[in-house]
Amino acid sequence: MKTKILNPENFQTELTSVWSFPERGNWATHNSKYRGNFAPQIARNLIEKYTSEEDNVLDPMVGSGTTLIEAKLLNRNALGLDINPNAVELSTNALNFQSKTKSKQKAKLADARNLDFCKDETVDLIIFHPPYLNIVEYSKGTIEGDLSNISNIEKFCVEIDIIAKELYRVLKPGKYCAVLIGDTRKAQHYIPLSYYVFQTFLENSFILKEEVIKAQHNCTFSRKWANSAQKYGFFLIMHEHLFIFRKPKKGEVLSKFKWSMKQKPKKS
Ligand SMILES: C[S@@+](CC[C@H](N)C(=O)[O-])C[C@H]1O[C@@H](n2cnc3c(N)ncnc32)[C@H](O)[C@@H]1O
């Protein structure tokens, strides 16, 4: 495939907990055609910060292959999974460009709920970007196991819980799992989907390293809802949450990072 420029010009590493990319990166084979794909700047920042060359990156819901393209450019090995054959084909095609690096990247048809083909503690970084319930219906109900078929938060989090367990198993101790997730609205009320997903990861022994607020731009839904927002008096959601979790090291003391809100502190 013919590429425009291979690497970004003037790429700036993010230094704060608020990320905003009004200009989506379009270097190499990136494009914005796949609904709900993330900006390559997200994958690039995560890969550069949390991995070294030839480390192993896993994207369990790879969509159009954004993570794989960045892994190839940055010389990281990477596996991208998707339950939708269309996404696997798009990702495979997106990897069809020349690069001088030695690492390997691959897109594979698989269900993120079952990573039996991945050995325990072999992954250095996970970049996980699930559907936001059924806001974008990727397979329109035609593929069983596609999380974008689910509109109910409890049912969605049952599946997220299964995936979080698998991600925890395959991640090396001390390494990072980044989760990008947005919220939604029902009956004009804010539904904090991200915090239910966040809670599910904490329940699966991950600890929080960072929370980044990512500003949204050029969002189809926001344009569609702009008039209703004014009429019914609610705010348009223009941000997503990027939770960066860490798997604790073996025997690590966690009392500094973890506490239970259910146990009331004793009165002194
Ligand atoms: C938000 S998109 C990911 C977009 C991606 N970050 C990109 O930049 O193109 C979510 C993806 O999850 C996939 N998906 C949904 N359920 C899945 C499952 N159980 N296992 C693997 N992939 C799944 C969908 O097919 C969709 O491509």
The ligand as an SDF file (V2000), in Angstrom:
LIG
                    3D

 27 29  0  0  0  0  0  0  0  0999 V2000
  -14.1870    0.8800   19.4170 C   0  0  0  0  0  0  0  0  0  0  0  0
  -13.7750   -0.3500   18.2360 S   0  0  0  0  0  0  0  0  0  0  0  0
  -11.9910   -0.3820   18.2950 C   0  0  0  0  0  0  0  0  0  0  0  0
  -11.4130    0.6760   17.3970 C   0  0  0  0  0  0  0  0  0  0  0  0
   -9.8870    0.6470   17.3360 C   0  0  0  0  0  0  0  0  0  0  0  0
   -9.2890    1.1770   18.5420 N   0  0  0  0  0  0  0  0  0  0  0  0
   -9.3780    1.4410   16.1370 C   0  0  0  0  0  0  0  0  0  0  0  0
   -8.6320    2.4220   16.3280 O   0  0  0  0  0  0  0  0  0  0  0  0
   -9.7860    1.1190   14.9990 O   0  0  0  0  0  0  0  0  0  0  0  0
  -14.2470   -1.8250   19.0560 C   0  0  0  0  0  0  0  0  0  0  0  0
  -14.0180   -3.1110   18.2890 C   0  0  0  0  0  0  0  0  0  0  0  0
  -14.3330   -4.2030   19.1660 O   0  0  0  0  0  0  0  0  0  0  0  0
  -14.7050   -5.2980   18.3540 C   0  0  0  0  0  0  0  0  0  0  0  0
  -15.3210   -6.3170   19.2310 N   0  0  0  0  0  0  0  0  0  0  0  0
  -16.5550   -6.3110   19.8040 C   0  0  0  0  0  0  0  0  0  0  0  0
  -16.7230   -7.3950   20.5680 N   0  0  0  0  0  0  0  0  0  0  0  0
  -15.5680   -8.1210   20.5080 C   0  0  0  0  0  0  0  0  0  0  0  0
  -15.1140   -9.3340   21.1150 C   0  0  0  0  0  0  0  0  0  0  0  0
  -15.9070  -10.0440   21.9230 N   0  0  0  0  0  0  0  0  0  0  0  0
  -13.8520   -9.7480   20.8490 N   0  0  0  0  0  0  0  0  0  0  0  0
  -13.0410   -9.0540   19.9980 C   0  0  0  0  0  0  0  0  0  0  0  0
  -13.4350   -7.9060   19.3820 N   0  0  0  0  0  0  0  0  0  0  0  0
  -14.6640   -7.4300   19.6450 C   0  0  0  0  0  0  0  0  0  0  0  0
  -15.6020   -4.6620   17.3090 C   0  0  0  0  0  0  0  0  0  0  0  0
  -15.7100   -5.4900   16.1620 O   0  0  0  0  0  0  0  0  0  0  0  0
  -14.8540   -3.3360   17.0510 C   0  0  0  0  0  0  0  0  0  0  0  0
  -14.0170   -3.4510   15.9270 O   0  0  0  0  0  0  0  0  0  0  0  0
  1  2  1  0
  2  3  1  0
  2 10  1  0
  3  4  1  0
  4  5  1  0
  5  6  1  0
  5  7  1  0
  7  8  2  0
  7  9  1  0
 10 11  1  0
 11 12  1  0
 11 26  1  0
 12 13  1  0
 13 14  1  0
 13 24  1  0
 14 15  1  0
 14 23  1  0
 15 16  2  0
 16 17  1  0
 17 18  1  0
 17 23  2  0
 18 19  1  0
 18 20  2  0
 20 21  1  0
 21 22  2  0
 22 23  1  0
 24 25  1  0
 24 26  1  0
 26 27  1  0
M  CHG  2   2   1   9  -1
M  END
$$$$
